[in-house]
């Protein structure tokens, strides 16, 4: 490879599984204009394959916090949770539709 090019290996994403669990916070947490006492936690498990045939699985989790994307005070927490779920679904579809990625 010439200098200045990305030498990261190409990976193929084989699967992305999304899960949720309900979380009740120990103490209320002020997050912008909302006070959270409970919220869903989203989990992503990703399986990928390297060009040499090796595969790996990894995971990540994050609390779905209302008003994270859309700060509109007229939206309910549940409407915000649904927006965040949709964004995860869209990201999943795009990653799975793409070819090898660096």
Long-range contacts (C-beta under 8 A, 24 or more apart in sequence): 6-102, 8-102, 9-50, 9-51, 9-102, 10-50, 10-51, 10-100, 10-101, 10-102, 11-48, 11-49, 11-50, 11-100, 11-101, 11-102, 12-48, 12-49, 12-99, 12-100, 12-101, 13-46, 13-47, 13-48, 13-95, 13-96, 13-98, 13-101, 14-47, 14-48, 14-49, 14-55, 15-45, 15-46, 15-47, 15-96, 16-44, 16-45, 16-46, 16-47, 16-92, 16-95, 16-96, 17-44, 17-45, 18-42, 18-43, 18-44, 18-88, 18-89, 18-92, 19-43, 19-44, 19-45, 20-64, 20-85, 23-63, 31-65, 31-66, 31-67, 32-67, 32-71, 33-67, 33-71, 33-73, 34-66, 34-67, 34-77, 36-65, 36-66, 39-63, 39-64, 39-65, 39-66, 39-77, 39-81, 40-64, 40-81, 42-84, 42-85, 42-88, 44-88, 44-92, 51-100
